[in-house]
Amino acid sequence: MKNLPAIKIPGSIRFPVWVVLGMMLASGISPAKTAEPAEVSQKIELKSLKFPPLPGSIEGGFAGNMGKVLLVAANPPAPAADGALSTWTCPPPSDAPSSASWSAAKVTVPAWAASTAWEGRWIVAGGMRGGKPVSEVSLLSLDAAGNLTSTSLPSLPQAVAGAGAAMIGTTLHVFGGVSSWEPAVFEKKLWKLEFTDGVPATSWSEGEGFPNFPRAFFATTSQYGMLCVFGGIGPDLKVSNEAWVYRPTPIEATSYIGWKQVGDLPHPSACASAVALGQASVMLVGGIQDGSIPSLPPPTTTARKDPRPWLYHTVTDAWCAFDQGISGANVLALKTDSKVLILDRDGTREASFPRMMRNLALIDYIVVIGYFVVLAAIGFYFAKQEQFSWGSGCSFCPSSK
C-alpha cells in the first residue's frame, strides 16, 4: 500500500489552526462535572383562557380543530343507550366572544374511536357502540350554515376500538386497537385508505405488519412523514413505554421504510394526547402512567406520578421534559394555527414555547469563533494563491494578449 501524501498546512495559517485544534482537544478531554448528564427541560408557558368549560367527561373522547370551530366528543349528561359520545362545537378562543358556549350537534360518534384531521374536516374510525367494537368510519364536516354533519366512509375491514389514526399525505392510516372486549383481543394490523383528489378509495388495503406485540390506547400523530405511536396497553394489560414510527416512504435520502422502534418514553404511558409541533417534534400530554391497568376500558382518572408533558424530537430521537406540570390524566391537547390548547374539566389553557438556548461555556464560544476564523484564513490564503497563479506566466495558464 502506497503512503498517502502528507498534507502541508501553509505557514500563514498554521498557528491559528493549531491553536483551535488545541482548544478543541482541551475541551474534549476536560473532566466531566457529573457522571450522568443533567436532565434538559424545555420551557413551557401556560396561560388560562376565558373559555367555556368542556360540556362533559372526555373519557374515551377526543378534541379537534376544524378551522372555524373546535370540536369535542364527550360523554353526554344523560348517557346514550349505545354508549355513543355526543359532539359539541365552539369558536376557537381567539374568535369566541365572552358569552360563547359549546353548541350541541346532532352527530354522535363511538367512544374510544381513532380520529384525525384532514383538510379542515375530521375523520373518526372504529370505536365502541353497545359495548362492542365497530368498524364504521365517518367524515365530520361543517355545512354552509356551520352545522356539524357526518358522511360515511368505507368501513374498516375489522371492528376495532382504542386504535390510532393519522393522515400521511393523502393516505389515512389506522393501526392497532381491540377487536373484542370480552375476552380482550388486541390487534396489530395497519390499515390504509387512499384519497385521490379528495375522494376515498372504495376499500382498505393492509399495510406492513407490526413486528412487536399488539396494542391499543396509545397516543398517535403524524410527524415528519411518519406515523408515530407512543406507549399503549398490551394483551397482558401492562402499560408500555415503547415508541414506534412507521415510514411509508424513505425520508431525506434514507432507504428505510416500514416500522422502526425509536427511543423509549421516559415512563409508561397510555391514552395520552399527542400534538405535532413544528417540523419534527411531538408533544405528549396527559395519559395513564401506571404500570398496568385492572380492566378495559382503561380508567383515565388516575393521578399521574409525573405531571409534566414531554417533547419528542423525531430527528435526534430524544425526549425532553417540559418545566411545568399539567395535572390529570384525562387531558386533551389540540393544535390551532400557532398555539396549543390544553383542555380538561378544570378549564382551557394556552401553551406557548419560548425558544430554549443551552448555556455555553467560554471555551465553547472560543472554539466556535476560532473555527470560523480558521475557515476565513484558509479561504483567504487559497484565494491569494489562485490570484497569484493566474497572474504569473505559467505554462498551463491562459496567455494574455
N, C-alpha and C positions, 0 to 999 in steps of 0.2 A: 504494500500500500504506500503510495507516494505521500510525502509530507505536504501538508497544506501550506500555502504561502503565508508568511506572517503578516498580520495587519499592522501597518505603521500609522501611528497617530501623529499628525503634524505637530511640531513643537509649539506653534502659536496657540493651540487649543489643548495641549497635553495637560497643562496644570489644572485648568478648571474641570477637565474630565476626571482626573484622579481625585480632586477634592470632592466632587459629587459622589463618586463611587465609594470613597472612604466614609462619607456621611451616611450613605445608604447601608453600608456594611455595619457601621456602628449602631445604627438604629435597629438593624435586623437582629444583632446579637445581644442587644441590651437585655438584662434580666427582666422577666415579667413581674409585675407587681403582685399578681394573684395567679394561682394555678388554673382557676376557671374564669372565663370571661364574664364580665358583669352583664346582666340582662338588659338589653336595649329596649326602651319603650318609646312608642310613638305618642305624641301629644294629641289629645282629642279635647275639643271644647264642646260642651253640651249647653244648649240654650232652651229653656222651657218656652213653649209656644202657647198662645191663647187659641186653642183649637178644641173643638168638641171631643169629649171622651169617646172611646170606642163604644159602639152600640151593644156589644155583647161579648161573651167569652170567646177568645180566639183559639181555644184548644182545638186542634185539627183544622184550623182555618188558614187563611193567607191574606196578604195585603199586596196591592199592585198599583202601579201608576199608569193611567190611561191618557196622560196628557192633560185634557181639560178637567179630569176628575181623578180622585183617588178612589180605589176600590177596596172593600174589605168583605171577606167572607167569614162570618162568625155565627156562633150559636144564638138562635133567637130566644127571647124571654120565655116563650112557650115552645118547648122542643117539638120539632116536626115528628110526625108518626114514623117516617122512614129514616130519621136521624140526619136529614139533609141540613145544610147550613143556609142561612139567609144571606143576601148580599145587600150592601149599602154603598152609596156613593156620596162624595163631598168634594167641593172645590179644594185644590191644594192650599196650604196655609198662606202662600203669597197672594192668592186671589180670593180667599174666603173672607167674607165680612165678619164682623164681630158677632153677628147673630146667626152665623152658619150652623148647620146641624147635619148629621148623617141622614140621607134620604133612603128609605127602604125601597128596594127594587122588587119586581115580581119574579125575578130569576132566583132559583135555588141551585145549589151545587152540592156534590157529595162531600162529606167530611174526609179528611186525610187524603185529599186529591193532590196530584202533582200539578203545578201551574207554572206558567212562564209568560213573559211579554212577547208580543210580535206586532211590530208596526202600529203601535198605539192601541192595540187590542190585547186581549188576554185569553190564553189557552188553558183549559182545565181538563186534565186527563185522569181517568180512573177515580178511585176513592171508595167510600163506603156509603151504601144505602141499605136500609133494612137489615143492618148487621152483617152484610156480606159485601165483599169487594165487587166493583162493577168495572166494565170495560168502556163505558161511554166517554166520549171526548167532545168538548164544546168550545166554541169560539165566542167570547163575550165582546161585545162592541157597543157603541153608542149610536142611536139613530139620530135623525135630523133634529128631533125635539130634545135630545140629550138624555133619553131614557136608555137604560141598560137592556140589551137584547141578547139572546143566546141562539147560536146556529150550530147544528150538529155537524161534526166531522167524522171521518171513518173511525169506527170503534177499534180499540186496541185488540190485538189477537188473543189476549187473555185478560181477565179481570185482575186488577192489582190495586191495592191501597198502600199508602205510605211510600210511593215511588217518588222519583225525582224527574224533573223535566227541564229542558233548556233548548233554546233555538241557537243553532250554529249556522250562520249563513242563512240559507233557505231550507234547512232541514230541521225538523222537530225531533228531538231525542228524548225518549222516556226509558228510564233504567230502574231495575230492581223492584222492590215492593213486596207485599204479602198477598198471595193469591187465595189464601184460605185463612180464616180467623181461628176456627176450632175444628181440627187441630191446626196450629200455625204452620203455614207452608211459605217459606221465604224464596224469592226468585232472584236471579242474577242476569236475566236476559236484557239485552239492549234493543229497543225498537226504534225504527226511523220512519218518518213520514216526510216526503219531499214536497215542497211547494214550488210550483212553476208559474211565474207571473201572477202570484197571489192565489193560485188555485191548487188545493191539495191533491195529492195522488189518491187514487181510489183504494189503495191498500198499503199496509205497512210492510217494511222489509226488516229482517233481523240483522242486527249488527254483530260485530266481533264479540265473541264470548268473553265474559269477565273471568279472569284467571284465579280469583280468590273465592271465599265463601259468600253465599248470597246475603243480602242485607236490605234493610228498609229504614225509613225515618231518618235519613241522613240530610245534610244540607247540600244543596245543588245550585250551581250557577254556571254560566258560560263566561269564559275569560280567555283572552289571548288565543282565540280559535280553538279552545278546548272545552270539554265537558268536565267540570270539577265536582268531585264527590268527597264530602268531608264527614268522617265518623259514621254513625248509623248503629243499628241494632241487628245482631245476627240470630241464627236459629236457637242458640243457647240463651238468648235474651240478655247477653252481655253487650255493653256499650263499647263501641270500638273507638280507637284514636287514630285509625288509619286514614290516609288521604290518597285518593287516586285521581288521575286525569285520563281522559280519553281524547286522542288526537285523530280526527277523521282524515286529515291530510298532514303532510310534513310541515314543520314550522321553521321558517328562516333558514333555509338551506340544509336542514337536517333531514334524515331519511326515515326517522322513527314515526310510525303510525300505530294506532291501537291503544290498548290500556297500558298504563305505567304507574307504579306506586311511587309516590313522592314523600316528602318529609312528614313524619307523623305529627298529629296535633299535639299541643302541649299537655292535653288531658283528654279523657274520653268525652265524646260529645254525640248527642242525638237530638233531633228536632230543632236544631239551631237555624238561624236565619242568615243566609249568605247574600252579600251585595258586592258586585264587581265595582272596583274603584279604579279610575284612571285607565292606563293601558295594560297593566299587568298585575294588579293587586286585588285581593278579595278580603272583605271584612266579614268576620263571623261574630254574630251577636246572639245572646241567649242560649237556650237549649239545656238539655239534661247532662249533668256531669257525673252522675252515679255510675259505679262500675257495672251495675246490672239493673234490670227492672223486674218487678214482680209479675207483671202480666201485660197483655195487649188490650187496648191501645196504651201506649206509654203515658204515664202521668206526668204532665208538663208543669206541675205546680210545685215541684220540689225546689228547695233552696240550692243555689249554686255555691260551690266551695270557692270558686274564683269568679267574681262578677265582671271581670274585665273582658271587653271584646278583644279579639285577636286579629292581626293582619297577616295575610299570607301573600308572599311575592312569588309569582309563578316563574320568573326568570332565575332568581337566586335560590329558589326552593327553600325559603326561610320563613320562620314565624316570628312575629314581633307583637308583644303585648301593648295595648293602649294604657295610658297612665291613669285612667279613671274607670270606675266600675259602673255597670248598668245592672241594677238588681233585677232578679226574677228570671225564670227560665222561659216563661211564656211571653216572649217579646218578638215583635216583628220589625224588620228593618226594610226600607224601600228607598230606591234612588229616584230623585227628581232631577231636574235639569242640571243643577250644580250642587245639590245638597243631599244629605242622607237624613231621613226621618226615622226616628225610633218611636214605635207605637206600642203602648200597653194600656192596661186598665187605669193606670195612675196618671196618664196624660201623654202628650206628644212632645218630643224633644227634637231639636235640630242639631245634628252633629257636623262639626267642621274640623278640618285637619291642618293646623299650621305646619309649614314645612319644617322638617327636623334636620338640623345640621349637626353632625358629630363634631365634638370639640377636638381640635387638632393641637398636638404639642408643637413647641417651637421647632424641633428637629423636622417635623412633618412639613412645615411651611418652608424651611430652608431647603429641604430636598426637592420639593415641588418647584420652587423658584429656581434653584440650581439646575434642575432638569431642563427647564425652558431656556436658561442662559446657555447651557451647553448646546442645545439644538440650534439656537441662534448663531452661536460661534461656529459650529460646523457648517451651517448653511452659508455664512458669510465667507468662510475660508474657501469652500469649493466654488462659490460664485466668483471670487477673485481669481482662483486658478483657471476657471473656464474663460474668464475675460482675458487673462494673460496668454493662454494657449491660442485663442483666436486672434489676438493682436500680434503675436510673433509670427515670423515667417516659417512655419513648419511645413514639411513636405506634403502632409495629408490635409492641410487646411486650405480652404478656397482662396485662390490668389486674388489680390485686389488689383483692379485695373483703373 
